[in-house]
Amino acid sequence: MIDARDRMDGLVEAMLTVTSGLDLDETLRTIVHTAITLSDAGYGALGVRGHDLLLDQFIYEGIDEATRAHIGDLPEGRGVLGLLVSQPKTIRLQNLADHPASVGFPANHPPMRTFLGVPIRIRDEVYGNLYLTEKSGGQLFTEDDEVIVQALAAAAGTAIDNARLYESARTRQAWIAATRDVATEFLAGTDSDQVIARVVSDARTLTRSEWSFLAVTDDPELPVDETTELTIAELSSPGAELSSPVVHTTDTAIGQVFRVGSPLRYTDTDDIDLGVEIPEAGPTLILPLHAQGSAFGVLVLLRSAKSAPYSDEVVELAAAFTDQAALAIKLAEAQQRVRELDILTDRDRIARDLHDHVIQRLFAAGLSLQTTVSRARSAEVRERLSDVINDLQDVVQEIRTSIFDLHGGNSQSTRLRQRIEQLIKQHTGDLELRTSLRITGPLSVVDAELGDHAEAVVREAVSNAVRHSGAAVLTVEIDVADDLTIIITDDGCGIPDDITPSGLHNLTARAEQADGHFTMERSGEYGGTRLHWSVPLH
């Protein structure tokens, strides 16, 4: 009587212990430990049933890590363990090996004879099973043991359900936080590539996937039905790379999601053409990036083969996250266009002010000086005034070039000017060499490829002048009209006729590549070099 009362008190205390935790993994370990204590067993385990009726998790106690390593893989749910999975009813055995479903033990497994297996249910769902073996003292598991462990299993089901609900709530909070952070970063003007990388990484982490990637269309204006491929813009997968950055959309699963705009979920992809080759891929979730009636990409999440498929909850949360990310991307693009429009408006205002006020005043000053030249009696004064007038004309020309660039609204032209100014400074900054850069015409019409050519030409020419010419004056002139023309002149000793630096061959090759020409000649009677590089603007 006392023993029965003690066992009931122990059961009540065990139930309180089991149901007190909210962390799922810790709750599962507590259930195993409590079951061993109540039944006086030597070994205990809890097998979590997977989607394929095999064991998805196996939490054990009573076997040390060294023995566990010698045994090999954890049980998958074969034999008597599998019988409990397929037919969830309590099993109590005097000798485990005598049961018809027994398949024996792997090598190095400790001997186990007596056995008690009890299913754990959560409402109408069989979550898993409790396995207990080797009651102490060589005794058999009794009917009382069976009743107590069944009662514990009922409490364990409630505890697991609570822990899963808590984990689900935490997961939803994590998705909400990720959605908020992505939207905030996009709208704050953070670099879009950086934020997209975060979208892909967060999606992989929150869905517990092995791979995730974002594939986008190269031409958002192209109708969806005419899009034949997408380009992978971001991949998140530790230590793995895809064989190709291109995703085909014709008659493929990814193409279907891109065109239709609805998520697709697969348990495995053995017989599915995704549109890109992904080795050892298992469960797959494909989500569309659609916003404001515009389709511009897909987010693909994959788990390794034999992993659990994506649950309905994960699909729901991931789809909401992707929808919000797509909307944030579109809003950020619209915000960027508004900012660019504001910049263009400011540029137009500055350009008008320069043209209407600054240039006119400089013209007036120049005309006044020209009148003064004719009245000056000293030849030296007339020469100095003429120099000032020429300088004013150069200033006016530079202002006009700036006006062209301001109206162009192309940051490429500004960057090109800055790059050329910077490289000239880098090559000549520590030398007693007077340099000047004159740019006429709108740099905004020079595309990125020609801009790279121009930068390389100036770098090579300035480098040659610094190393070989011994010049005191170096002039770089860039003219943008029907052609892009670069003229670099120095007053140095010139390049000997029998020496052609290898770098000059590159200038010739660059000119020919762009259907232009390159020449080099002496710039004066006593030396100096003049390089002339010109290519048409297509």
C-alpha positions as CSV (number, residue, x, y, z in Angstrom):
1,M,0.0,0.0,0.0
2,I,2.8,2.4,0.9
3,D,4.7,1.4,-2.2
4,A,1.6,2.1,-4.4
5,R,1.1,5.5,-2.7
6,D,4.8,6.4,-3.2
7,R,4.6,5.5,-6.8
8,M,1.4,7.6,-7.3
9,D,3.1,10.6,-5.5
10,G,6.1,10.0,-7.8
11,L,3.8,10.0,-10.8
12,V,2.1,13.3,-9.8
13,E,5.5,14.9,-9.2
14,A,6.7,13.6,-12.5
15,M,3.7,15.0,-14.4
16,L,4.3,18.4,-12.8
17,T,8.0,18.2,-13.8
18,V,7.2,17.1,-17.4
19,T,4.6,19.8,-18.0
20,S,6.5,22.6,-16.5
21,G,8.9,23.2,-19.4
22,L,8.3,25.1,-22.7
23,D,11.5,24.3,-24.6
24,L,10.6,21.3,-26.8
25,D,14.0,19.6,-26.8
26,E,14.4,19.9,-23.1
27,T,10.8,18.6,-22.6
28,L,11.6,15.5,-24.6
29,R,14.7,14.8,-22.6
30,T,12.8,15.3,-19.3
31,I,10.1,12.8,-20.4
32,V,12.7,10.1,-21.1
33,H,14.5,10.7,-17.8
34,T,11.2,10.7,-15.8
35,A,10.0,7.5,-17.5
36,I,13.2,5.7,-16.6
37,T,12.9,6.9,-13.0
38,L,9.2,5.8,-12.6
39,S,9.7,2.4,-14.2
40,D,13.1,1.7,-12.7
41,A,14.4,0.9,-16.2
42,G,18.1,0.8,-17.2
43,Y,17.5,2.4,-20.6
44,G,14.9,4.7,-22.1
45,A,14.2,6.5,-25.3
46,L,11.6,8.6,-27.1
47,G,11.2,8.1,-30.8
48,V,9.4,10.9,-32.7
49,R,7.4,9.7,-35.7
50,G,8.4,11.3,-39.0
51,H,6.3,11.9,-42.1
52,D,7.3,8.6,-43.6
53,L,6.3,6.6,-40.5
54,L,10.0,6.2,-39.6
55,L,11.6,7.8,-36.6
56,D,12.5,11.4,-37.2
57,Q,14.1,11.9,-33.8
58,F,15.5,9.5,-31.2
59,I,16.2,10.9,-27.7
60,Y,17.8,8.3,-25.5
61,E,19.3,7.9,-22.0
62,G,21.3,5.2,-20.4
63,I,23.9,4.7,-23.1
64,D,27.1,6.7,-23.0
65,E,28.5,8.5,-26.0
66,A,31.4,6.1,-26.5
67,T,29.0,3.1,-26.7
68,R,26.7,5.2,-28.9
69,A,29.5,5.8,-31.3
70,H,30.4,2.1,-31.6
71,I,26.7,1.2,-32.2
72,G,26.5,3.4,-35.3
73,D,23.3,5.0,-36.7
74,L,20.4,5.7,-34.4
75,P,17.3,3.5,-34.9
76,E,15.0,4.4,-37.8
77,G,11.9,2.5,-36.7
78,R,12.4,-1.1,-37.8
79,G,11.4,-4.2,-35.9
80,V,9.5,-3.9,-32.7
81,L,10.1,-0.1,-32.6
82,G,8.6,0.1,-36.1
83,L,5.6,-2.0,-35.0
84,L,4.8,0.7,-32.3
85,V,5.0,3.3,-35.0
86,S,2.7,1.6,-37.5
87,Q,0.4,0.1,-34.8
88,P,0.5,2.5,-31.8
89,K,-0.5,0.2,-29.0
90,T,1.3,-0.5,-25.7
91,I,3.7,-3.5,-25.9
92,R,5.1,-5.2,-22.8
93,L,7.6,-8.1,-23.3
94,Q,9.5,-10.4,-21.1
95,N,12.1,-11.0,-23.8
96,L,12.4,-8.6,-26.7
97,A,14.1,-11.1,-28.9
98,D,11.1,-13.5,-28.8
99,H,8.7,-11.1,-30.5
100,P,8.0,-12.0,-34.2
101,A,8.8,-8.5,-35.3
102,S,12.2,-8.4,-33.6
103,V,15.1,-7.8,-36.0
104,G,17.9,-8.1,-33.4
105,F,20.5,-5.5,-32.3
106,P,23.4,-4.0,-34.2
107,A,27.0,-4.9,-33.3
108,N,28.3,-3.4,-30.0
109,H,24.7,-2.8,-28.8
110,P,24.3,-3.6,-25.0
111,P,22.0,-6.6,-24.4
112,M,18.3,-5.7,-23.8
113,R,15.7,-8.2,-22.7
114,T,12.7,-6.8,-20.9
115,F,10.8,-4.2,-22.9
116,L,7.9,-1.7,-22.4
117,G,6.7,0.5,-25.3
118,V,4.0,3.1,-24.9
119,P,2.7,5.5,-27.6
120,I,2.5,9.2,-27.0
121,R,-0.6,10.9,-28.4
122,I,-1.4,14.6,-28.9
123,R,-5.2,14.7,-29.3
124,D,-5.8,12.4,-32.3
125,E,-2.2,12.5,-33.5
126,V,0.4,9.9,-32.6
127,Y,3.5,12.0,-31.9
128,G,5.9,9.1,-31.0
129,N,6.6,6.4,-28.5
130,L,8.3,5.8,-25.2
131,Y,10.7,2.8,-25.1
132,L,11.9,1.4,-21.8
133,T,14.2,-1.7,-21.4
134,E,16.1,-3.7,-18.7
135,K,14.1,-3.1,-15.5
136,S,16.6,-3.1,-12.6
137,G,17.5,-6.4,-10.9
138,G,16.5,-8.5,-13.9
139,Q,12.9,-8.0,-13.0
140,L,10.0,-7.9,-15.5
141,F,8.0,-4.8,-16.3
142,T,4.7,-5.2,-14.5
143,E,1.1,-4.1,-15.2
144,D,1.6,-1.3,-12.7
145,D,4.6,-0.1,-14.6
146,E,2.5,-0.1,-17.8
147,V,-0.3,1.9,-16.2
148,I,2.1,4.5,-14.7
149,V,4.0,4.9,-18.0
150,Q,0.8,5.3,-19.9
151,A,-0.3,8.0,-17.5
152,L,3.1,9.7,-17.9
153,A,2.7,9.4,-21.7
154,A,-0.7,11.2,-21.5
155,A,0.9,14.0,-19.5
156,A,3.9,14.0,-21.9
157,G,1.5,14.5,-24.8
158,T,0.1,17.6,-23.2
159,A,3.6,18.9,-22.3
160,I,4.8,18.3,-25.9
161,D,1.7,20.1,-27.3
162,N,2.3,23.1,-25.0
163,A,6.0,23.2,-26.0
164,R,5.1,23.0,-29.7
165,L,2.6,25.8,-29.3
166,Y,5.2,27.9,-27.6
167,E,7.8,27.1,-30.3
168,S,5.2,28.0,-32.9
169,A,4.6,31.3,-31.3
170,R,8.3,32.0,-31.1
171,T,8.7,31.0,-34.7
172,R,5.9,33.4,-35.8
173,Q,7.6,36.2,-33.8
174,A,10.9,35.5,-35.6
175,W,9.2,35.7,-39.0
176,I,7.5,39.0,-38.0
177,A,10.8,40.4,-36.8
178,A,12.5,39.3,-40.0
179,T,9.8,40.9,-42.1
180,R,10.0,44.1,-40.2
181,D,13.8,44.3,-40.4
182,V,13.8,43.6,-44.1
183,A,11.2,46.3,-44.8
184,T,13.0,48.8,-42.6
185,E,16.3,48.3,-44.3
186,F,14.9,48.5,-47.8
187,L,13.0,51.7,-47.0
188,A,16.0,53.2,-45.2
189,G,18.0,53.0,-48.4
190,T,20.3,50.2,-47.4
191,D,22.1,48.7,-50.3
192,S,19.6,46.4,-52.1
193,D,22.1,43.6,-52.7
194,Q,22.8,43.5,-48.9
195,V,19.1,43.4,-48.0
196,I,18.3,40.7,-50.6
197,A,21.1,38.6,-49.2
198,R,19.5,39.0,-45.8
199,V,16.1,37.9,-47.2
200,V,17.5,34.7,-48.6
201,S,19.6,33.9,-45.5
202,D,16.7,34.6,-43.1
203,A,14.3,32.5,-45.2
204,R,16.8,29.6,-45.1
205,T,17.3,29.9,-41.3
206,L,13.7,30.2,-40.4
207,T,12.5,27.3,-42.6
208,R,15.5,25.1,-41.5
209,S,16.5,24.6,-45.1
210,E,19.8,23.5,-46.5
211,W,19.7,25.7,-49.5
212,S,17.8,28.9,-50.5
213,F,18.2,31.1,-53.5
214,L,16.5,34.1,-55.1
215,A,16.1,34.1,-58.9
216,V,15.0,37.2,-60.7
217,T,14.2,38.2,-64.2
218,D,16.8,40.3,-66.1
219,D,14.0,42.4,-67.8
220,P,11.1,43.2,-65.5
221,E,9.3,44.8,-68.4
222,L,9.2,41.6,-70.4
223,P,5.9,39.8,-70.2
224,V,5.9,36.8,-67.9
225,D,4.9,34.4,-70.7
226,E,7.8,35.5,-72.7
227,T,10.4,35.1,-70.0
228,T,12.4,31.9,-70.6
229,E,15.0,32.1,-67.8
230,L,15.7,33.7,-64.5
231,T,19.1,34.6,-63.0
232,I,20.1,33.5,-59.5
233,A,20.8,36.8,-57.7
234,E,21.6,35.4,-54.3
235,L,22.4,32.0,-52.9
236,S,22.5,31.0,-49.2
237,S,24.0,27.5,-48.7
238,P,27.1,27.0,-46.5
239,G,29.9,25.5,-48.6
240,A,27.7,24.7,-51.7
241,E,27.4,26.2,-55.1
242,L,25.0,25.7,-58.0
243,S,26.3,24.4,-61.3
244,S,24.7,27.3,-63.2
245,P,23.4,30.8,-62.3
246,V,20.5,30.4,-64.8
247,V,17.1,28.9,-64.0
248,H,15.0,27.8,-67.0
249,T,11.3,28.6,-66.8
250,T,9.9,26.7,-69.7
251,D,8.0,23.7,-68.5
252,T,9.7,23.7,-65.1
253,A,8.3,23.9,-61.5
254,I,10.1,27.3,-60.9
255,G,8.7,28.6,-64.2
256,Q,5.2,27.6,-63.2
257,V,5.4,29.5,-59.9
258,F,6.8,32.5,-61.6
259,R,4.0,32.6,-64.2
260,V,1.0,31.6,-62.0
261,G,2.1,33.4,-58.8
262,S,1.2,30.6,-56.3
263,P,3.6,28.6,-54.1
264,L,4.5,25.0,-54.9
265,R,5.6,22.4,-52.3
266,Y,7.2,19.0,-53.1
267,T,8.1,16.2,-50.7
268,D,11.0,15.3,-53.1
269,T,12.2,16.4,-56.5
270,D,13.3,13.1,-58.0
271,D,10.8,13.4,-60.8
272,I,10.5,17.2,-60.8
273,D,12.2,19.5,-63.3
274,L,13.0,22.6,-61.1
275,G,14.8,24.4,-63.9
276,V,18.2,24.2,-62.3
277,E,20.2,21.2,-61.1
278,I,20.5,20.8,-57.4
279,P,22.3,17.6,-56.2
280,E,20.8,15.7,-53.3
281,A,17.8,18.0,-53.0
282,G,14.8,16.7,-51.1
283,P,11.7,18.6,-49.9
284,T,11.3,21.9,-51.9
285,L,9.3,25.0,-51.4
286,I,9.0,27.6,-54.3
287,L,7.5,31.0,-53.5
288,P,6.7,33.8,-56.0
289,L,8.0,37.3,-55.8
290,H,4.9,39.3,-57.0
291,A,4.0,42.8,-56.0
292,Q,1.7,45.5,-57.4
293,G,0.8,43.2,-60.3
294,S,4.4,42.7,-61.3
295,A,6.3,39.4,-61.3
296,F,10.0,39.7,-60.9
297,G,11.4,36.5,-59.4
298,V,11.0,33.5,-57.1
299,L,12.4,32.4,-53.7
300,V,13.4,28.7,-53.6
301,L,13.9,26.8,-50.4
302,L,15.3,23.2,-50.3
303,R,16.1,20.6,-47.6
304,S,18.3,17.6,-48.1
305,A,17.0,14.3,-49.2
306,K,14.9,12.3,-46.7
307,S,14.3,15.4,-44.6
308,A,10.8,16.3,-43.3
309,P,8.7,18.1,-45.8
310,Y,7.7,21.7,-45.3
311,S,4.6,22.0,-43.0
312,D,1.5,24.0,-43.8
313,E,2.6,26.5,-41.1
314,V,6.0,27.0,-42.7
315,V,4.4,27.5,-46.1
316,E,2.0,30.0,-44.7
317,L,4.7,32.0,-42.9
318,A,7.3,31.8,-45.7
319,A,4.7,33.0,-48.2
320,A,3.8,36.0,-46.1
321,F,7.4,36.8,-45.6
322,T,8.1,36.6,-49.3
323,D,5.1,38.8,-50.1
324,Q,6.2,41.5,-47.7
325,A,9.7,41.3,-49.0
326,A,8.5,41.7,-52.6
327,L,6.4,44.6,-51.6
328,A,9.3,46.2,-49.8
329,I,11.5,45.8,-52.8
330,K,9.0,47.5,-55.1
331,L,8.4,50.3,-52.6
332,A,12.2,50.8,-52.2
333,E,12.5,51.0,-55.9
334,A,9.8,53.6,-56.1
335,Q,11.4,55.5,-53.2
336,Q,14.7,55.4,-55.1
337,R,13.1,56.8,-58.2
338,V,11.6,59.7,-56.2
339,R,15.0,60.5,-54.7
340,E,16.6,60.4,-58.1
341,L,13.9,62.7,-59.4
342,D,14.6,65.1,-56.5
343,I,18.3,65.0,-57.4
344,L,17.5,65.7,-61.1
345,T,15.3,68.6,-60.1
346,D,18.1,70.1,-58.0
347,R,20.6,69.5,-60.9
348,D,18.3,71.3,-63.3
349,R,18.0,74.2,-60.9
350,I,21.8,74.4,-60.4
351,A,22.4,74.2,-64.2
352,R,19.9,77.0,-64.9
353,D,21.6,79.2,-62.2
354,L,25.1,78.5,-63.7
355,H,23.9,79.3,-67.2
356,D,21.7,82.3,-66.5
357,H,23.9,84.0,-63.9
358,V,27.5,82.7,-63.5
359,I,28.3,82.3,-67.2
360,Q,26.7,85.6,-68.1
361,R,28.8,87.4,-65.5
362,L,32.0,85.7,-66.7
363,F,31.1,86.7,-70.3
364,A,30.7,90.3,-69.1
365,A,34.0,90.2,-67.3
366,G,35.7,88.7,-70.3
367,L,34.3,91.4,-72.7
368,S,35.3,94.1,-70.2
369,L,38.9,92.7,-70.2
370,Q,39.0,92.5,-74.0
371,T,38.1,96.2,-74.1
372,T,40.8,96.9,-71.6
373,V,43.4,95.0,-73.6
374,S,43.2,97.5,-76.5
375,R,43.7,100.4,-74.2
376,A,46.7,99.0,-72.4
377,R,50.0,100.5,-73.5
378,S,52.3,98.0,-71.9
379,A,52.9,94.8,-73.9
380,E,53.4,92.8,-70.7
381,V,50.0,94.0,-69.4
382,R,48.3,93.1,-72.6
383,E,49.8,89.7,-72.5
384,R,48.7,89.1,-68.9
385,L,45.2,90.3,-69.7
386,S,45.0,88.0,-72.7
387,D,46.0,85.1,-70.4
388,V,43.3,86.0,-68.0
389,I,40.7,86.1,-70.9
390,N,41.8,82.7,-72.1
391,D,41.5,81.4,-68.5
392,L,38.0,82.8,-68.3
393,Q,37.1,81.1,-71.6
394,D,38.4,77.8,-70.1
395,V,36.3,78.3,-67.0
396,V,33.2,79.0,-69.1
397,Q,33.8,75.8,-71.1
398,E,34.3,73.8,-67.9
399,I,31.1,75.2,-66.5
400,R,29.2,74.3,-69.7
401,T,30.6,70.8,-69.4
402,S,29.3,70.7,-65.8
403,I,25.9,71.9,-67.0
404,F,25.8,69.1,-69.6
405,D,26.6,66.5,-66.9
406,L,24.0,68.0,-64.5
407,H,21.3,67.8,-67.2
408,G,22.4,64.2,-68.0
409,G,21.5,63.0,-64.5
410,N,23.8,60.0,-65.0
411,S,25.9,59.2,-62.0
412,Q,28.2,57.2,-64.3
413,S,29.5,60.5,-65.8
414,T,30.2,61.9,-62.3
415,R,32.0,58.7,-61.3
416,L,34.0,58.7,-64.6
417,R,35.2,62.3,-64.0
418,Q,36.1,61.4,-60.4
419,R,38.0,58.3,-61.4
420,I,40.0,60.2,-64.0
421,E,40.8,63.0,-61.6
422,Q,41.8,60.5,-58.9
423,L,44.1,58.5,-61.1
424,I,45.8,61.6,-62.4
425,K,46.3,62.7,-58.8
426,Q,47.6,59.2,-57.8
427,H,50.3,59.2,-60.5
428,T,51.4,62.8,-60.2
429,G,50.5,63.9,-56.7
430,D,54.1,63.7,-55.3
431,L,55.8,65.1,-58.4
432,E,56.7,68.6,-59.4
433,L,54.5,68.3,-62.4
434,R,51.8,70.7,-63.4
435,T,48.8,68.9,-64.6
436,S,45.5,70.1,-66.1
437,L,42.3,68.2,-67.0
438,R,39.9,69.7,-69.6
439,I,36.6,68.0,-70.3
440,T,34.3,69.3,-73.0
441,G,30.9,67.8,-73.9
442,P,28.5,65.6,-71.9
443,L,30.2,62.7,-70.2
444,S,26.7,61.4,-69.4
445,V,26.5,59.9,-73.0
446,V,29.6,57.7,-72.4
447,D,28.5,54.2,-71.5
448,A,30.2,52.1,-68.8
449,E,32.3,50.1,-71.3
450,L,33.7,53.2,-73.0
451,G,34.2,54.8,-69.6
452,D,36.4,51.9,-68.6
453,H,38.4,52.3,-71.9
454,A,38.8,56.0,-71.2
455,E,40.0,55.4,-67.7
456,A,42.6,52.8,-68.9
457,V,43.8,55.1,-71.7
458,V,44.4,58.0,-69.3
459,R,46.1,55.8,-66.8
460,E,48.5,54.3,-69.3
461,A,49.3,57.6,-70.9
462,V,49.9,59.5,-67.7
463,S,51.9,56.6,-66.3
464,N,54.2,56.6,-69.4
465,A,54.6,60.4,-69.2
466,V,55.6,60.2,-65.5
467,R,58.1,57.3,-66.0
468,H,59.7,58.2,-69.3
469,S,59.2,61.8,-70.3
470,G,60.6,64.0,-67.5
471,A,57.9,66.5,-68.3
472,A,57.1,69.6,-66.3
473,V,53.6,70.1,-67.8
474,L,51.0,67.4,-68.6
475,T,47.6,68.2,-70.2
476,V,44.7,65.7,-70.5
477,E,41.9,66.8,-72.8
478,I,38.7,64.8,-73.1
479,D,36.2,65.8,-75.8
480,V,32.7,64.3,-76.1
481,A,31.0,65.0,-79.4
482,D,30.4,62.5,-82.2
483,D,33.5,60.8,-80.9
484,L,35.1,60.3,-77.5
485,T,38.5,61.8,-78.0
486,I,41.3,61.8,-75.5
487,I,44.4,63.9,-76.1
488,I,47.3,63.8,-73.7
489,T,50.2,66.1,-74.2
490,D,53.5,66.7,-72.3
491,D,56.5,68.8,-72.7
492,G,59.0,66.1,-71.8
493,C,61.8,64.5,-73.8
494,G,59.4,62.3,-75.8
495,I,59.6,58.6,-76.4
496,P,62.6,57.4,-78.6
497,D,61.7,56.2,-82.0
498,D,63.2,52.8,-81.4
499,I,61.2,52.2,-78.2
500,T,57.5,51.4,-78.0
501,P,56.4,50.6,-74.5
502,S,54.2,47.5,-74.3
503,G,51.4,49.5,-72.7
504,L,50.9,51.6,-75.9
505,H,49.9,48.4,-77.7
506,N,47.0,48.2,-75.2
507,L,45.9,51.7,-76.2
508,T,45.9,50.6,-79.9
509,A,44.0,47.4,-79.1
510,R,41.4,49.3,-77.1
511,A,40.9,51.8,-79.9
512,E,40.5,49.1,-82.5
513,Q,38.1,47.1,-80.3
514,A,35.8,50.2,-80.2
515,D,36.2,50.9,-84.0
516,G,38.5,53.9,-83.3
517,H,42.2,54.8,-83.7
518,F,45.2,55.7,-81.7
519,T,48.2,57.8,-82.7
520,M,51.4,59.0,-81.0
521,E,53.6,61.9,-82.2
522,R,56.0,64.5,-81.0
523,S,54.2,67.6,-79.6
524,G,57.0,70.1,-80.3
525,E,60.2,70.8,-82.2
526,Y,62.3,70.1,-79.1
527,G,60.5,67.1,-77.7
528,G,57.3,66.3,-75.9
529,T,54.7,63.7,-76.7
530,R,51.1,63.9,-78.0
531,L,48.8,60.9,-77.7
532,H,45.6,61.0,-79.6
533,W,43.0,58.3,-78.8
534,S,39.5,58.5,-80.4
535,V,36.5,56.2,-80.8
536,P,33.0,56.8,-82.1
537,L,30.0,57.1,-79.8
538,H,27.5,54.6,-80.9
